[in-house]
Amino acid sequence: MNKQALTTITITSELQVSHTPDVVVIGGGATGIAAAIAAARNGANTLLIEQRGYLGGMGTAALVPAFCPYTDGEKPIIRGIGLDLLEKMKQAAGDKFLNSYKDLLDWVPIDVETLKRVYDKEVLDSGAQLLFHTVADQVLLDGDRISGIVISNKSGRSVVQAKLYIDASGDADLAALAGVPFQTGGEQGELQPGTMCYLVSGVDKARFEQFIEQSGQGKSLEKTVVEAQLNGDLPEGRKRISGMAWITDSVVGFNFGHIFGIDGTKAEDLTRAAIEGRVLIDVQIQFLRKYVPGFENIHLVHSGDQIGIRETRRIAGDYTLVVDDFISMRTFEDDIARNAYFIDIHLANANSTMVIKHLPKGQSHGVPYRCMLPQGKSNLIVAGRSVSSDRPVQGSLRVMPNCFAMGQAAGTAAAMASVTGGGFREVSIPELQRKLVEQGAWLGERPGHADAVAVGASGKVEFDDEA
Ligand SMILES: Cc1cc2nc3c(=O)[nH]c(=O)nc-3n(C[C@H](O)[C@H](O)[C@H](O)COP(=O)(O)OP(=O)(O)OC[C@H]3O[C@@H](n4cnc5c(N)ncnc54)[C@H](O)[C@@H]3O)c2cc1C
């Protein structure tokens, strides 16, 4: 047993039980938001716990500037709650934003403050309860069940006793505390680097576009990076400015540059990364002002509340989705989502290379329910970037649209299990799939499924970026 997993008796004799929902969701990122909405809409009394004072996870806290593709290049394959949230953000962000991105489903920029409000409203409207500024830091075990979790916040420490537990912490915190086996990073423990994202104002978009037009699309930007690296004005590493998102004509979000050797489950590493990340941003701001037309007068408005973390733990689940499943576009009996995002593994150090592997347009593979079921635990499900997969597949599954889809499935399954009183393995898969499809998700053209009719609108893919 993990040394932090205490027995029920020890804990409850010292701590009060503060909440007794049917379903508790830990983590309010893309995964947890969709999970909480799905669980509540399907009738479960649901509590969503988030350590920050707002929802969105990496998409808001780390200022990740855009949503990865919702489409497979031809049609939307991430639908349901995730697609609805994207459209709600566009609607709420004002006419200018809506007009710019109305028909776009791939790489839609994130208007952070609007998105935070949309997430609050949608979660609360679903009937789920929110508890911010609260960390889940211990797990109580009763055989293969979690019998409670300990939370810490300004009110003190207390116990949440739920029937079902959804780990949407991004780092599989609950699973790790409960003793579920996991892997971190590659064979040598190498991890994708983190990125401190940021927002700048004062950009002259017309001037920038003129520069791009005259000097030949992305090539000109690549040249500025290489030139600056040769001149010592930028460090070695990422060779292009990817992840540039136009929030308005004068405000741009950046996902540019890497901080290496960071383990996002270690406070010391996160601290170093935050400090180094801010130093790197300053270097990049000087670079942008000096080398990139249209950016001469930019002002740094905001950097992430934390470094953006691409990978930490991957749990050992009932099934591990592997690169061969991705390449052969495998479909599983228990699919709860489809994925078409490319394998996008960022370089682990400044001298290594990025790994990129695309599926053909219009193609996707299935994401089986079993990937979310941690070995040895009956009433815990893990969704989001730490599900059971090999490292290449994690490099693809990890993006926000996929997290919404997995979260919706986890929340729906939790609501179903809360009615029957069983664990996650007792959930009827055909019934879960039927509910998901009924509630807007897309599981591919499956025989016997009513969703076989293609949905018309297809987002236009403007360019391929990296996440
Ligand atoms: C630099 C960078 C760029 C990226 N670019 C893109 C992109 O362009 N588009 C895209 O779609 N995806 C992108 N991604 C990937 C994507 O942002 C993340 O993988 C995704 O947000 C993961 O979602 P999640 O909900 O599983 O986890 P997270 O977003 O990490 O959310 C987890 C939440 O849980 C909370 N939490 C964690 N532990 C606890 C605890 N113990 N108690 C309480 N709360 C807790 C955290 O505060 C957080 O809010 C990028 C990632 C990075 C790092």
The ligand as an ORCA input file, in Angstrom:
! r2SCAN-3c Opt
* xyz 0 1
  C       2.633     24.110    -23.185
  C       1.466     23.288    -23.569
  C       0.832     23.546    -24.751
  C      -0.288     22.827    -25.115
  N      -0.945     23.181    -26.258
  C      -2.175     22.676    -26.467
  C      -2.977     23.212    -27.488
  O      -2.562     24.096    -28.255
  N      -4.231     22.723    -27.605
  C      -4.720     21.710    -26.817
  O      -5.874     21.327    -26.983
  N      -3.947     21.157    -25.870
  C      -2.707     21.636    -25.656
  N      -1.936     21.136    -24.643
  C      -2.385     19.958    -23.874
  C      -3.474     20.269    -22.880
  O      -3.492     21.614    -22.484
  C      -3.416     19.407    -21.627
  O      -2.879     18.146    -21.847
  C      -4.838     19.270    -21.106
  O      -5.255     20.549    -20.672
  C      -4.959     18.267    -20.006
  O      -6.233     18.389    -19.458
  P      -6.575     17.737    -18.070
  O      -7.918     18.244    -17.687
  O      -6.388     16.263    -18.155
  O      -5.452     18.282    -17.089
  P      -5.109     19.773    -16.659
  O      -5.440     20.746    -17.717
  O      -3.720     19.740    -16.153
  O      -6.114     20.030    -15.460
  C      -5.937     19.398    -14.218
  C      -6.594     20.267    -13.155
  O      -6.568     19.587    -11.927
  C      -6.156     20.460    -10.880
  N      -5.523     19.603     -9.890
  C      -4.438     18.811    -10.089
  N      -4.174     18.098     -8.987
  C      -5.109     18.447     -8.072
  C      -5.358     18.047     -6.737
  N      -4.600     17.115     -6.133
  N      -6.381     18.623     -6.065
  C      -7.151     19.567     -6.675
  N      -6.961     19.973     -7.945
  C      -5.958     19.424     -8.628
  C      -5.220     21.424    -11.570
  O      -5.144     22.649    -10.862
  C      -5.875     21.584    -12.935
  O      -6.811     22.625    -12.970
  C      -0.774     21.807    -24.270
  C      -0.129     21.532    -23.074
  C       0.974     22.268    -22.718
  C       1.596     22.001    -21.413
*
